[in-house]
Amino acid sequence: MATKYKVKTKAVFNGQPVGSTIELDGKTAKKYEALKYLEIIEEIKAKPKTAKKATAPKKQAKESSVKKDAKKKTESKK
């Protein structure tokens, strides 16, 4: 995942007024910081992905209607 930064604008940037705090990807933030348009405040760290939770045991499939119909026919013949 790409690094993201919180930055503070020093000039009008992407329609944002001076002094706004916005989030940008690492490449863009570093580029415009070098041009003195932004000041990098902090790096935003990605949240670690959590492990999958254990799932409940799967339920067994119910008898299909075809099987039920066949079962009814055999019972009615008896």
VEXDRENPA-691532 format. One line per 4 residues: number of its first residue (from 1); their letters; for each residue x, y, z of N, C-alpha, C. Coordinates in steps of 0.2 Angstrom, whole numbers, always signed. Example, Ala and Ser with C-alpha at 12.3 -4.5 7.8 and 13.67 -1.06 7.14 Angstrom:
1 = AS = +66/-28/+39/+62/-22/+39/+66/-16/+39  +64/-11/+35/+68/-5/+36/+64/+0/+39
This chain:
1 = MATK = +4/-6/+0/+0/+0/+0/+4/+6/+0  +2/+11/-4/+6/+17/-4/+6/+21/+3  +11/+25/+4/+12/+29/+10/+8/+35/+9  +4/+37/+14/+0/+43/+14/+3/+48/+19
5 = YKVK = +2/+54/+18/+4/+59/+23/-1/+65/+24  -1/+67/+30/-5/+73/+32/-1/+79/+30  -3/+84/+27/+1/+90/+25/-3/+96/+26  +0/+101/+27/-3/+108/+28/-1/+112/+22
9 = TKAV = -6/+115/+19/-4/+119/+13/-1/+126/+15  +4/+128/+11/+7/+135/+12/+5/+140/+6  +1/+137/+1/-2/+141/-4/-8/+137/-6  -12/+141/-11/-19/+138/-13/-17/+131/-17
13 = FNGQ = -19/+126/-15/-17/+119/-18/-23/+115/-19  -25/+113/-25/-31/+109/-27/-37/+113/-24  -37/+119/-25/-44/+123/-22/-44/+123/-15  -39/+121/-11/-39/+121/-4/-36/+128/-2
17 = PVGS = -39/+131/+3/-35/+138/+5/-29/+137/+9  -25/+142/+10/-19/+142/+13/-20/+140/+21  -16/+135/+23/-17/+133/+30/-21/+127/+31  -24/+124/+26/-28/+118/+26/-24/+112/+27
21 = TIEL = -27/+107/+31/-24/+101/+32/-27/+96/+28  -23/+92/+23/-26/+87/+19/-22/+81/+19  -24/+76/+16/-20/+70/+15/-18/+69/+8  -12/+67/+7/-9/+66/+0/-5/+59/+0
25 = DGKT = -4/+56/-6/+0/+51/-6/+7/+53/-6  +12/+49/-4/+19/+50/-3/+22/+54/-9  +22/+52/-15/+25/+55/-20/+23/+62/-21  +17/+63/-21/+14/+70/-22/+16/+74/-17
29 = AKKY = +16/+72/-10/+17/+76/-5/+25/+78/-5  +29/+74/-6/+36/+75/-6/+38/+80/-12  +35/+79/-18/+36/+84/-24/+34/+91/-22  +28/+92/-19/+26/+99/-18/+29/+102/-12
33 = EALK = +31/+97/-7/+35/+100/-1/+42/+103/-4  +45/+100/-9/+51/+102/-11/+50/+109/-15  +44/+110/-18/+42/+116/-21/+40/+122/-16  +39/+120/-10/+37/+124/-4/+30/+126/-4
37 = YLEI = +26/+122/-7/+18/+123/-7/+15/+119/-1  +19/+114/+1/+16/+111/+7/+21/+110/+13  +18/+108/+18/+23/+106/+24/+20/+99/+26  +24/+94/+26/+22/+87/+29/+22/+87/+36
41 = IEEI = +16/+86/+39/+15/+86/+46/+16/+79/+49  +13/+74/+46/+14/+67/+49/+13/+62/+43  +16/+56/+45/+14/+50/+40/+8/+46/+43  +4/+44/+39/-2/+41/+41/+0/+33/+40
45 = KAKP = -1/+30/+46/+1/+22/+45/-5/+18/+44  -5/+13/+39/-10/+9/+38/-12/+5/+44  -18/+3/+44/-20/-1/+50/-19/-8/+48  -16/-12/+52/-14/-19/+50/-21/-23/+49
49 = KTAK = -20/-28/+44/-26/-32/+43/-27/-37/+48  -33/-38/+50/-34/-43/+55/-35/-50/+52  -34/-55/+56/-34/-62/+54/-42/-63/+54  -43/-68/+49/-50/-70/+48/-53/-73/+55
53 = KATA = -59/-72/+57/-62/-75/+63/-64/-82/+61  -64/-86/+66/-67/-93/+65/-74/-93/+63  -76/-96/+58/-83/-96/+56/-87/-102/+59  -93/-101/+59/-98/-106/+62/-98/-112/+58
57 = PKKQ = -99/-118/+61/-99/-124/+57/-105/-123/+51  -104/-126/+46/-109/-125/+40/-115/-130/+42  -121/-127/+40/-127/-131/+41/-127/-136/+35  -130/-142/+37/-131/-146/+31/-137/-144/+27
61 = AKES = -137/-146/+21/-142/-144/+16/-148/-148/+17  -154/-145/+16/-160/-148/+17/-162/-152/+11  -166/-157/+12/-168/-161/+6/-171/-157/+1  -169/-158/-5/-172/-155/-11/-180/-157/-12
65 = SVKK = -183/-153/-15/-190/-154/-16/-191/-160/-20  -187/-162/-25/-187/-168/-29/-187/-174/-24  -182/-174/-20/-181/-180/-15/-187/-180/-11  -190/-175/-8/-196/-175/-4/-202/-178/-8
69 = DAKK = -203/-176/-14/-208/-178/-18/-208/-186/-19  -202/-188/-21/-200/-195/-22/-202/-199/-15  -200/-196/-10/-201/-199/-3/-208/-200/-2  -212/-195/-3/-220/-195/-2/-223/-200/-6
73 = KTES = -221/-201/-13/-224/-206/-17/-223/-213/-14  -217/-214/-12/-215/-221/-9/-219/-222/-3  -220/-217/+1/-224/-218/+7/-231/-219/+6  -234/-216/+1/-241/-216/-1/-243/-223/-4
77 = KK = -238/-227/-7/-239/-233/-10/-239/-239/-5  -236/-237/+1/-236/-243/+6/-242/-244/+9
